[in-house]
Amino acid sequence: MHRQRTRQHVPHAGELGWDDSLYEGDGADGTGGPDGPSDGKANAGSGDGSDSADGSADGSGRARRGRPRRNGARPRDRRGKRRILRWVSFVLALLILGTAGAGYLYYRHLDGKLKKEDLTLGDKPMADHKVNSAGQTPLNILLIGSDARDTKANQDLGGAKDTFGGAPLADVQMLLHVSADRSNMSVVSMPRDTMLKMPKCTDPDTKKVYPASTGNIQTNASLGRGGPGCTVATWYELTGIPIDHFMMIDFAGVVSMADAIGGVPVCVQENVHSRNAEGKGSGLKLKKGENIIQGEQALQWLRTRYGFEDGSDLARTHAQHMYMNSMVRELRKGAKLTDPGKLMSLAGAATDALTVDTGLGGVKKLYDLAEELKKVPTKRITMATMPNVYGTGTEAGRVFPKPGDADQLFTMVRDDVPLDGKASKRKPPAESKDPAAAPADTGVLVRNGTGSDTQAPTARRASAVAGLLVGKGYTKAVSDSTPDPTARTEVLFPSADLEGDAQAVAKSLGIPVTSAKKSTDVSGVTLVVGADWRTGDTYPKAAVKDDTKTPDTARALNGADESECMEIQPGFSW
């Protein structure tokens, strides 16, 4: 369908006289709606109410020397301050706005007002980054949108009254990956309805220990298990992607940032009003074609699912990607966010809304981060969603990582492969320089990982593959009864001196060398037979995926694509 380019001014919510009830969100009654639970339990994601510090110009902490002017100001200092301000604003907008909001921080107030928390609350240490051929490393930042109703500002913006003061939910989670060569950027969203197992987390303030879950828990509940550091630990447990920083924002932040930007164009294929007969919905009301939205309407867009596509959280995620890309294009036109006076007036509310990890808590570090981000051209920014499948039975309406495709997407990010399919300076997988021991001298533990949340494991699979290894000379290969579900077959090793052995084991069975991965979860070479090799004596060729192609199920959206226009759900047009 061709996009209708009629631009319309959409009034701010305050101009229309709308009341707070319009911002109760999807599930103001405490239920999750069609894609939500019926019992409203928190761990099932019921809160769908959803939906330098001293001012030096060079950030070094030292004032620059120079000839003073009569008014005591130095033009160079002013230019430097404005430059820092613009780029701090840009990084916050780019990193945060598509999650559930964004803060807009004036640099004089930043260091003292930023809330800081531990990066990870899990017990599993993060692996080292993979370097490219030039010795550069990528940068990964987890963006978290909190639905906290812990302040009057957030309560006024939406949510059922019974959610006020409750445990916050990480209703939006996006991993921003900047390539090692800074040529491209990927943003991967995990739907808030994703079901997975949570790692052990320890609350840094109360010291309360949340044990690793034995069953599946909805991913947005991770925030209530000690804070954003548990959300980071949950992502790392699932993806194996090292995470360098996190940034978290709440509802009040999105309104402040969206007002400061002054309007972002979005498009809908039909007139839309996100409100059903039961009163559920974000309240978003737009005319067909392109609309300029800001303030609370931007928040409505980011929270809307009733009225978009199939009315699911997946539709909302796609709408967030559209908004983020459009917002970045607007910012890079150079006509936005240049008024220091306006920024100062927003400083208090914005900084109160933002929480970052302790390693990112300062204006100089945010400025340095922005300098890295601005190197990436808009056409090399790609938004994607974790490929997923719907659950069944009691988990109907929830989603799970799609076997094969989700792992493929995570592997591409972990290996720094661009999601747009273009070349980068990625260092190709290389064989270990450490020679492998003789097969007869190599111990191998084989585990059955062929099971999944939707499929039972193949019986005695570990024993069968261990037998194959014995036949190839690995006489010390033994099976292990510990279940270890994985979508793709992997050969894990704990230290560099065993990398060559792990790669040799992989090659002996026809498994790609890239499947050999370092892991602190094993004590020796461990072969985990995945769901991609449930039967047979030969690793299937069909399981050898193209590691440079983004799965179609990730629904990738390029940052320079201005043709996207949101499909409207039947029954929500007017």
N, C-alpha and C positions, 0 to 999 in steps of 0.2 A: 504494500500500500504506500502510495506517495505521501510524503509528509506535507501537511498544510502549513504554509509559512506565515499565516496571518498572526501578527504579533498583537497581544492584548495586554493592557495593564490590569493586573489583578490587585484589588485593594488589599491593604493590610487587614488582618482579622479585626483589629480595633475599629477600623473605619466602618465595618459592617455591623458593629454592635453585637457580635456573637458573644454568647456567654461561655463560662468555663465548661459547661456540659458538653460542648462540641469537641472538647479535647480529652474526653474520658478514654479514648483509645479503643482498640479492638478488644473487646471483652471487658467492658466497664462493669459487668456483673460478676467478674471474677472467673469467668470461663474462658476457654481458649478459642471458641468458635469452631468452624468446620475442621480446621487443621489443628485444633487444640484439644485438650483433655476435657472430659465432662465433669470431673470431680474437683477441678481447680486446685489440685495439690501443687505446692511450690516446686517440688522436685520434678514435676512434669511440665513445668513452664507455664503455670497458670497465670502468672503476672503479665499476661498479654495486654494488660492495660497499657501496653505497649505502646503495646507496641512499645655585657658584663654588668654585674650588679651595681657597680659604683658609677656607671654611666660613662666610662671612658670610651672614646671613639673606637679604639682598636680592640676592646674587649680584654686587654691584658691586665687591667687593674691599675694601670699607671696613667696619669693625666699626661696628655701630649703638651710639649712646650711649644710656644709660638708667640708672635707679637700680638698683644691684647688689643682689641678694638675699644673704642670709647664706651660702648655699652657692655663691655666685659664678655661678649660672646665671640667665639671663633667660628667663622663659616665652615671650616673643615670639620669641626666637632659636630656642628648641626647636620651637615651632610652625612657624617658617619652614623649619627644617632638615627636619622631618618632611614638610612640604608639598613641598619640592623632591624629597626622597627618593621620596615616593609617585609623583610625576609623572615623574621620571626613570625609575623602575621601569615605569610605565605605558607610556611611549613605547617603551622597549626591548621590552617584551612585545608591544606592538601591532605594532611594526615588524619584529621579528625572529622571533618564535616560530613562525610558520607556515613559515619557510624551511627550516631544518634544525635549528633550535634557537634559544635566546635567552639573552643574558647578563642578569644581575641585578646592578646596580652600586650600591655604597654610595658616596655622593657624595664623601666625604673622600678616597677612594682613586682616584676616577675620572680626574682630569686627569693624574696621574702614571703611570697604568698603561695607559691606552688606547693601542693601537697605531694609528698614523696612516700613511696612504699617499696618493699623489697621486690626485685625482679621476678623471682620464682620462689614458691613455697613448697615445691616438691623435693623429694629426696634424690631424684635422678639428675646427676650432673650433665650439663649440656656438652655435646660433642663440639669439636673445633670446626670452624668454617673450612670449606674446600676453597683453595686458592685457584685463580686462573693462571694462564701461561705467563702473565706479567707480574705475578706475585700479589695480585690484588684480592681483596675479600669482599663478599657481598654484605648487605645490611638488611636485617629483618626487624620490623617493628610491628607489634601486635596492637591494633586499634580496637578499643573496647567502648561500646556505647552502653551506659548503665541506665536502667529504668528507675533508679532510686527516687522515692517520694519522701526524702528526708528533710526537705526545706519547703517553705511556703511557695517559693518560686516554682519548684518542680511540681508541687501539689496543684498549683493553679493551672499548670500546663497539661494536666491529664492524669487519669488513673482512677480506678474505683477507690472509694474512701477506705475500704478495708485493706488496701495495699499501703496506706500511709504508714511510714515508720517500719515497714517490713524489710526482710532481707532483700537487698538489691539483686537484680538478675542481669547478666551480661547478654542483653537481648540483641546486640549487634557485635559481631566479631569479624574483623578483617585483618589478614596478615599482609602487610606492605613489604614487598621485597624489591630492593634496589640492587641491580646487578653489580658484580665486582668491578666491571669496567665503566659503570655509571651510564651505559648506553641505553638501558631500558628499565622499566619498572613494572612489576606485577602486583595486583591486589587480589587476594583470594578470600572470598567470604565463606564462612561456615553458617548455614542456616541455624537459627536459634532452636529449631525443633530437632536438631540432630541428637540421636541417642548414642551414648558411648560410655565406656567405663572410666571413672575418675581415679586419678592417682592419689596417693596419700599426700595431704597438705597440712601444714602446721600454721595456725594463726600467729603472726608475729607479735601481736599485742597481748592476746589472752593466753597464748601458748596452747590453746586447745588443739588437739590432734584429730583430724578428720581422716579415718582410715581409708585405704583404697577400697573402692566399691566392688562388690562381687557381681552386682547386676548393672544394667544400663541406667544411666541418669541423663536427663536432658542437659545439653551442654551449657545452657544459660545459667544453670544452678551453680556452676563452678565459682562464680563471684561470691556466693554466700558461704564458701568454704575457706574463709580466711582473707579474701580480697583478690585483687587482680592478679597477684602472683600465682594463685591457684589456676586461674584461667590460662596463664602462660604455661604452667606445668602440664595442664590438660592438652593444650595444643602440641607441646613437645612430645608428650607421651604418644599421641596419635600420629604425628607427622614425621618426627625425627628431625625437624628443621630447627637449627639453633636460632633462638630469639634474642636479639640484642637489647631491645627496649620495649616498653609498652606505654601507651597514652590512653587515658580513660576520661570520658566526658559524660555529662548528664543532660537532661532536657533543657535546662536553662541556658546551657552553653550554645546549643544549636540556634536558639532564637537570637542571642546576642550576635553570633557570627553571621547568621543569615541577614540580619538587619544591617550589619556593618558592610557586608558585600554590596548591598543595595539592589539585589535582584539577580536571579539566575533563570535563564530560559529553559523551560521543559515543554514537552509536547504530549498531547493525548489524542487518540484517534477519534474519540467521540466526546460529547459532553459527559462529565462524570461528577457524581456526588457520592462520596464514601460514607453512606449511612443506610443501614438496612431497616426493616420493619421493627426490629427489636431495639433499635437505637444504637447498634454497634457500628463502629467505623471511626475514622479519624476526623470526619467532617469536611474533608477536602472537597471543594466544589470549583471546577474549572470548565471553561468552554473548549470545544473542539479546536485543535490546532496548537499553536505555540503560545505559551503564557509566561509572563515574568513573575516569579514568586519570590517572596522574601519573608523574614521574620517567622511568625507562627505558621504561616502557610507552608514555608519550607519544612518546618517540623512535621506538619501534616503529611506532606509528600513523602518524607522519609519514613513515616510510620504507617502509611496506607498499605493495606492488603485487600480489604473488602472494596471491590471496585476495579482492581487491577488484575488483568489476565484471568487466572483461575481462582483468585481470592486467597491464595496460599502465601506462606512466608517466603516462598521462592520468588513469587511475583514482587513482593516488597524488596527483596534483595536486588532484583534486576532494576527496579526503580531507583534504588540507592546508587547503583552503578551509573545509571544515566545522569543523575544529579551531580555526582562527583566529577564525572568527565566534563559536564557542562560548566560546572563551577571552576574547574581548573582552566578551561578555555577562557572564561571571563577574566579570571585573575591575570592570566598571561597576556591579556590585551593591554595591560599596563595602566588602565584607567580606574582601577579599584584600590581601595585600602591605602590611600595616601594621605589621609587627614589625621595628623597626630592628635589634634584636639578631640576628634571623635573617638579615637582609640583610647585616650586617657579616660574618657567618661565611661568606657566599657570595662576598664581594667579590673575594678573590684569584683563585679559579678562573674567575669570570665575566669579569673584566676581561682575564684572559689569553686568553679565547676570542674577544674582540670586536676587530674592526678597523674603523675608520671613515676617511672622507676627512679631509684636513687642515682643511677648513673646518668640520667638525663635531666637532672634538676637544676638547671641554670640557663641564663640567657645566652651565654657564650656557646654552650653546647648546642642549644637549639639553633643558634645562628649558623654554627658549623654544619649542623645537619641540613639546614635549608640550603646552604651552599652546595651540598652534595645532590640534593633533590632537584635543584634547578638545572642541573646539567642534563637531565633527561628530557628530550623533546616530547611534546604532547602526543605525537603520532607513535611513540614507542611506549605509551602507557596502556596496559591491558588489564581490564577488570574481568574476573572470573568467579564462578561459584563452585564450591566443592561438589563434584558429581555425586548424586545420591539416589537412593531408592526408598520407596515408602515401606513402612513396617506393616505387620499384620496382627490380627488378634487384638490384644490389649494395647498394642503399640501402633495400631492403625492411625494414620494421620501424622505420625512421626516419621522422620527420615533417618537413614543410615548411610554411611559412606558407601558408594557404589563399588563393589569389588572390581579390582583392576583399574577402572578409570580414576577413582579418587587417589589411589596409590600412585598412578601414573602422574597425575597433576602434582602431588606432593614431591615426587621424585624429581620432576623437572625443576621445581623451585629449589629443592635441596641441592641439586646439581648445577644450579644457576643457568638453566636453559630458558631462553626468552619464550614467553607464551605467545608472542606474535609471529613466531616461526622464522624470524630473521637471525642472521649470524651474530655471534658475540665472541669475545676472547676467552670463552670457556676452555678450561684446561681439560683435554680429553682424558677419560679414564686410562690410567697407565698400569702396566703390570708392576708388581712390587719388585724392587731391587734386591730384596732379601730372598735368596734362593729357597725354594720349598724343600722340606725334608722328604725323604723317601716315603711312598705311600704306606709301607709297612710300619714306619716309625711315627706316623701321624694319627693321633687320636681324634675321632670324630663322633660327636653326639648328634643323633638324628631325632628331630621332634616332628610330630604330626600337627601341622598348621592348616589342614585342609578345611576345617570347620569355619563357620561364620555365624553371624546373628540370625541368618535366615536359612542356613544349610548345615546339616550334621556332618561331622568329619568322616572321611573314609576310614573304615575299620582297618587297624593294623598297618596303616600306611607307613609309619616310621620304620617298622620292622622290615617292610618290603624294600624300602629305599636303602636301608642299612645293608641289606643283603646285596643290593646292586653294588655298593661301595666295596664290600668284601670281595666280590667277584673281580673288581678292578685293582685289587692289591691292598686296599685299606682294611687290613685284617683287624684293626682295633676299632672299627666303626661299630657302634652299639646304638640301640634305640632307647628313647627316653619317653616315658608315659606322660610327661607334663604337657598338657594342651597349650598350644601357642598359636592361635589363629592369625593368619596373615594372608593377604590377597595374592602376594607374589612370593615365590620361593626365594629365600635368602640364605647366604652362608655368612654367619656372624663370627667375628674374632675379637678378643679383648684388647690386644696390643699389637703394635707395628711389627713385632718379630714373628707374628703368626699370620700376617697378611698374605705372604707368599703361599703358605700352606692352604689358606682358605681359597685363594684364587685357583690353586691346583685342584682342589676338591671340586670346585665349580666346573672347571674345564673338563674334568674326567666324566662328568655327567651331561655335558653339553649345555650347561647353564651359563648365561652371560657373565663375564668377569665383573660387570658392574653390580652384580648381586652380592658380591663380597663386601661386607660393610663392618666397620668397627662399632662395637657395642659394649657398654659397661655392664650389660645384663647377663653376659656369659663369661665363663672362666676358661674356656678353650674353644677350639673350632666347633661350631654348632650349625648344622644344616637344618633349617626349618622348611619343611615341604609345604608349600602354600596351596591355596585354592586353585591356582593356575595349573597344578599338576596333581590332580586327584587320582588318576589312574595311569597305568602303563609303565614300561621300563625305560622309555626315552622321553626326555623333557620336550614337550610339544613346541614345534616351531611357531605355532600360532600364539604362544605365550610370550615370544620375544617381540616386545612392542617397540615401535619407533619412539625413541626417547626425546625426539625433537618436535613432536606433534601434540598440540593441546587437544585433549579429548573433546569431541563435539558436545558431550554432555556437560562440559564446564561453562558453556554459553558465554564464551569470551566476547568482550566488547572493547573496541579500540578507542582510545582517548580522543582521537581526531574525528570520529564518526559523528556527524551532526544529523544523520538521517533517522536515528532511532525515535520512535514515537510509541508511547505506551498503549497497548491493547486494553480495551475496557471490558470488564466482566459483564455478561448479560444481566440485566435487571438493575444496573447502577447508572444508567444513562438518564438524562433528563432533557 
